[in-house]
Amino acid sequence: MPFRQSALWRTVLLCAIPLAFAWIWAAMQDYQGLNGQDAHDYHLIAKGYAAWMGGHGARPVMVEHPHGYPIAGAALGELLGNTLLALRLVSAFSLLLLVALMTHLTRRGRPDRRMTTAFVLTMVGTVPFLLRYSMTVMSDVPAIALVFGAFVFSARWLVEERGRLLVLAALFALLAVAVRFAVAPLLGTLMVGVLLLRIRNGKARGLLFGLAVLAVALGVVAWMNWPRLHNTPLRHLVGDWSPLALLLRTHRSDDGLLRYTLPNIIYLLKVVVHPGFVPVGLLLLFLFRREDLRPPHAKLALGLLVVYLLFIGGMPYQNDRVLLMAQPFVVVLFTPAFVRAWERLAGARPGAVLVAGTLALSQLLLFTRAMHPFMQQARKERQLADRVNALHPPAVYTHGMGASLRDLCPGTPVTELWNGVEDRFTTGALLVVRPVVLEQQWSRTAPWINYRRAAAQGMECMECRPDGWCLYRIR
């Protein structure tokens, strides 16, 4: 049955409803989308681009994050008059783009429109962790949507062999890199997977030439930007990878000493069975069949999933945000299993549609639970910033609040103690740290050494909060 654009838009509009309710609920909780230092970094970069576009400042220079996401936010912000709102809308629209792409892939060859809509609604549109990150000023959902777009059009090209599809796949891939460098392992695996499938079919000559041209183009861009790329997170990611990390529960990294309940290799299974990632993953595992891997797009999704999980499993940390990038490929592999479940429920009471609707509503409740840590962090950052602004210090030294204090305390110089050891501290400046965490997680690192040096220089405790954050006035 031919794919109908009207079915796609109906699904997108349906998934926009829970997204809108999530936004309204978050606004009622006074959540503004800013929590965590990366979010504030993106906001600062976007504000810098907005000022540059208006002729009021210099163009921001890439230090850590690629600038595709904040540039999009700044450009949209020029139209809306609100950069923060624009950044959040980019994240939200990216979730709807992911919904459209999943509908586009799932609907092809499947005549049951209600099944497709229910599948995308429950497996993408109301997934708690995807909804959560679509609320925040973060590049995660835009990067996920763009990488999945590259996958969808690559998979279609393998079957239909239309050049336009390959161009679209390349465009999505380039945009994904511009948004988040950490997508490189997935895109590299995608290129290799497409090439291997073409070689198997004896049609790789033209693709080899195209990949060679793309590789040369990317190499030239990397060479031209090497001074800035040299210190990007991707370089540190590759350097930190170790196969032994898959078996460990305790890691030492740039985040200090980290201890977890499970080894990394077990933690990776979370993306398959945890309801925050895949709502009925455990059930669908029992309905999964080996023949589900026969289509080219399923083989490609499996390759991407395995390689990416092995890659992040070798990193010295466990992070749901990083693991979320694999979620759409798990959903692709579970599509036939979902169809089997749908067919079994279709003739039963209360019926498949009612079950899917109930599941979607329960996921929205899980979303509110998943949002609480983000909201608490955002509230904490604003409270600390308000306290700093009230004290009017000549400078601030902090660990773990550098970007948020720079964002929320404009005009006050802020030094992040993680960046290096300070010889001397400004008299009258504030030190904003968590002493217990410094001792437990950061012992003998730059933040811990700086804290000890500030104490030796002399400091007065202005406030210690129940959550462990303390403010000291340096003498």
N, C-alpha and C positions, 0 to 999 in steps of 0.2 A: 504494500500500500504506500503511495507517495507521501512524503513528509509534508505536513501542513503547517505553514507559519502561524496560522490562527491558534492551533493547539499549543504551540510554543509560547505565544504571548499570553494565553489563558493561564498556563502554568506559572509563568513569571509573575503575572498580576496576583494570582492566588498566593504565591510565596511572599509577595510584597506585603500582604496583610499582616502575618505574624511579625515581619520585620518592623512594620510601622507601630504595632502594639509594643514591641520590645523597645523602640525608641521612646515612645510615650512613657512607658514605665520607668525607663532609665532617667528621663527628664524629671519625672516626679520624685525620683530619689536624688536629684541634684547631681547627677553624674554627667560630666562634660566630655568624656572620652579620653581624658588625660590621666594615665596612671603608669608608673614605671618610667625609667629614664629614657628608653628608646622613644616613647611617645612624645616626651618633652623635647627630645632632640629633633624629631621630625617637625614638631610645631615651630621650634626656633629656626630651622632651616627654611620652612615655608614662609615664615614671617620675614626672613632675610631676603628671599626671592620676591616677596610682595613689595618690600621697600626698594629693591633693585629695579623692579618693573616700573615703580613710580618715580624713579630717579632720585631716591633718597638714601642710597647706600650702595656698597660694593656687592658684586655677585658672590654668593656663598661658595666656599671652596670645599670640595669633598675631602673629608677626614676619615670617616668610618662608614657611613651609610651612603648608598647610591641615591641620587637626587630625583629619580623619576617620580616617586610618590609625592614628595613635598612640592615639586614643580607643578604637578597636576593640581594639588591642593591650592597652591598660590594662584594659578591661572583661574581656577573656578572661583576662588575667593575674590578675585578682581571683579567678577560678575555679581557675586552675592554680597560683597562688602563685608565678609566674615571668613577669615582664613581657617579658623578652628572648625566652623561648621562645614566648610568645603572639604577639609581633610576627612571628616567623619562621613560625609556623603560619598566620597570616593571609595571608602571602605564598604559602605552599605551597598552602593551600586555594584561593587565588585562581587558581592554575594549573589546579587541578581544575575550578573553575567555568568557566574558559575552555574546557577540554576538553569539559565538558558542553554549553556553548553551541554550540561548533563541531559537536559530534555532533548536537545538536538541529537545526541548520540543514542539515547535510549529509545526514542520514538521511531527511529529508522528501522523498518521491517517489523514493527510491533503494532498491530491494528487497534489494540485496546487502549484508547485514550485515557480512560479513568485509571487504569493500572499505571500508566506512565506518570500521570499527574500525582497519584498517591505515592509512587516510588520516589519521585524527585522531592515532593513535599516532606516526606518523612526521613529520607536519607541525605538530604542536602538543606532544604529550606528551613527546617526547624531543628537542625542538629545543634545542641547546646553550645559546643565549643566554637563552631563556625559563626553562630549568631553572636556569641560573646565578642569575638575579634572583629566582627563587622560593626560593633559599637565603638571601637577604640580608634585612636589616632595611631595606627600601626600599618605596616606594609604587608602583613601576612596574608590577608584575604585577597588583596589585589594580586600578589605574587602567585597564590594558589590558582586563582582564576586564569591568569595569563599562561601559566605552565600547563594547566589542563586544556586551555585552548590550543596550544601547540600540539598537545597529545591528540586531541580530537581531530584536528585537520590533517595531522600526519597519518592517523589511522584511516581516515577516509581516503587519503591519497593512495595508500597501499592497495585499496580496493578499486577506486575509480580512476586513478592515474591522470587526474586533471591538474595541469600546472598551477592553476589558480589556488588550489588547495595547499600545495606546497609553499606557495608564496605567503598565504595566510598563516601557515604553521611557522614559517621563519619570522614573520612579523610579530606574532605572539611571543615567540622565543626571545627576540631582541627586546621587546617591551618588558618581559619578565626579568631579564638581566638588569635593565635600567631601574627596576623597582627593588630588586633584592639579589645580591650576589650569591647568596646561599642556594639559589635554584640551579647553579651550574652543574652539580652532580646529577640532578634529574635530567637536565637538558642534554648533557653529554651521553647519558644512558639512552635517552630517547633517540638521539642521532645514531648511536651504535645499533640499537634495536631495529630501527627502520632499515639501516643498511644490511643487517644480517637477514632480515626477512626478504629484502629485495634480492640478495645474493642467492638465497634459497630458491627464489623463483627465476633466477637467471636473468635479471633485468637491472643490474646494479651499475652499468657503465655511466649512464647519464647522472644518476644520483651521486656516484663517486666524484664526478666533476663538480657538481653543485656543492657538495660538502667540502671539497678542497677549496673552492672559491670562498665559501663561508668561513672556513678555518683561517685562510689567509687574511680576510677582512677583519676577523676578530683579533688575529695576531697583530695586525697593524694598529688597531685601536688600543690594544693592551700595551704595545710598545710606546705609543704616543702618550699614554697616561700612566706609564710605569711608576714614576715617583709617587703618584697618589695611590695606585693600586697596591704598591709594595706593602702597605700597612693595613690593608683591608681585612675584614673578618674572615674572608675566604682563605687568605693565605694562612692565618692562624688556625683555621679549622683543619686544613690539610696537615699542618705541622703537628697538631694535637692528636691526630687519629692514631689509634693503636688497636690491633685485634684483641689484645688482652683486656681492653676496657669492656668488651662484651661479657666477660665473666666476673667483673668486679662490682662491688657495691659501694666502695669508697674511692673517691677520685680527688686529685689535686689539679686545679686548673687556674685560669685567670679569675675565677670566682672563689678562690681559696680552697679550703678543705671541705668536700661535700660527702655526706653519708646518706645512703638510701637503704630502703628495706629489701629491695630485690636487685639482682644483677641486671645489667643493661639488656641482656639477651631475653630475659623474661619480661622486662618492662616494655619492650617493643611490641609484645602481643596486645598491649593496651589498645592500640589503634584498631584492632579487630573486634574486641569484645567489650570495651568500655562504652556505656551508653552516651557518654559525652562526645564520642567520635562516631560510632555506628550504633543506633538505638537498639537494634535486634540482631546484632552481630553474632551472638552466641547461638541463637536459633538458626540463623542462616548458615552457620557452619555445618549444622547437621543436614541441611538441604543441599549443600554444595556437592557437585559431581565433577569428576575428572574431565568429562567431555565439555564442561563449561569453558575450558581453556583452549578449545580448538580455534575459535575465530581469531584473526590476526590482531584485532584490538585487544583481546583478552591476553594473548601472549605478550603483547607490548606492555600492557598494564602490569602483568605479573613480573616482568623483567624490571620495570621501573620500581615497583614496590620492594622487591627483594634487594636490589642494589642500594636503594635509598635507605632502607632499614639497616642494612649492614653498615652503611656509611655512618649514619648517626649513632648506631649502636657502638661504634668504635670511638665516639667522642667522650671526653671525661665529664659528662653530666647527663642528667635526664630532664627533658623539657617538653611539656605538652605542646607548647607553641611550635617547636621544631617538628614534632611528630605529626602535627596537624596537616603538614604538607602532603603526607601520604594518604590522607583520608579519601580523596576522590577516587584513587586507584583501587582501594579496597571496595568502594561502592560499585565500581565498574565490574569487578570480579564477582560481586554478590548479586548482580542483576538477574541472572537465570534462577538463582535460588529464591529471590524475591518473587519472581514470576510463578514458581511452583507453589510458594506459600499463598499467593494471591488466588491461584486457581483452586486450591483446596478450600479457601475461605469463601470463594465467590458464591457457592451454593449453600453455604451454611448460615446459621443465625449466630450473631447479629449481622453478619455480612462483612465483606472485605472493606468496603468504603467506611463503614462505621468503625471498624477496628483501626484503620489507618488514621481516621480523624481523632480517635481517642489517643492513639499513640503520639500524634502531633501535639495535642494539648498537653500530654504528660511531659513531652520534651520541653515545652515552653516553661513548665514548672521547674524542670531541672536547670533550664537556662537561668532562671532567677537565682537559683542556688549557686550556679557557677559564677554569676556576676558579683556575688558578695565580696570575695577577696579583692576584686578589682576596685569596687566602690570604697572599701575600707582603705586600700592603698591610696586612692585619689584623695579621700578625706584627710588622711594623715599628711600627705604632701601639702595640701592647702593649709592645714593647721600649722605645720612647721614654718611654711613660708609667711603666714600671717604673723607668727611670733617673731621671725627674723625682721620683717618689715617694721614691726612695732619697736624693735630695739635699735634700729638705724645704725648698724655696725659699719665701720669703714671697709670691711672685707669679710668674707665667709670662707671657712675651710670645712670641707665635708667629705664623707665617704658614703656613696650610695644615694645621695640626693643632689649631685652636682647639676644635672640637666634640669631637674624640676625647680631648684632654687634659682638657676639662671633664667628660667622661663617666667617664674612667678615673682621674682624679686628684681625687676629691671633696674639697672643703674648701680647695682651692688656687685662688685667683683667677687666671683665665686671660683674657688680652686678645688678641684677634685683630687683628693689625697691619693687616689689609686695611681695617678699619672707619674709620680716620682716622689723622692724624699725632699722635704723642705729643710733648708738650713736654719731659717728663722721665720717666726710668724709675726704678722703685723700687730702691734699693740692695740688693744681695744677690739680686735676682730672676734668673730664668733666661730667656735668649733662645734659642728653639728654631726654627731656620730652615735653609734651604738657600742658602748664599751664592751659589753658582754660578748657581742658577736665578733668584735675585733679580736678578743682574746681566744675565742673558740674556733673561729673559721679563718682568721687572717693572721695568725701568729707569725711573727718574723717576716712579714711582707711590708711593702711600702705604707699602706694605711696604718698598720699596727705601729711601725717605727715612727711615723709622723705623730700619732696619738701620744706615744711615749715622750717624744721631743717637746710637744706642746705642754705636757704635764711638767716636764723638767723646767721649761721656761717660766711656768707659772700660769695657772688658770683658775677661774672661779666658776663654780657650777651655778648657772642661772635657773635651770629647770631640768628635771629628769621625769620623763613620761612613763606611764605604766607599760607602754609597748617597747620600752628599752631605749628610745631616742633621748639623748641628753644635749643640752646647749650649754657651752662653756664660754665665758669671756676671758680672752687671753690677756695676760698682764704684760 
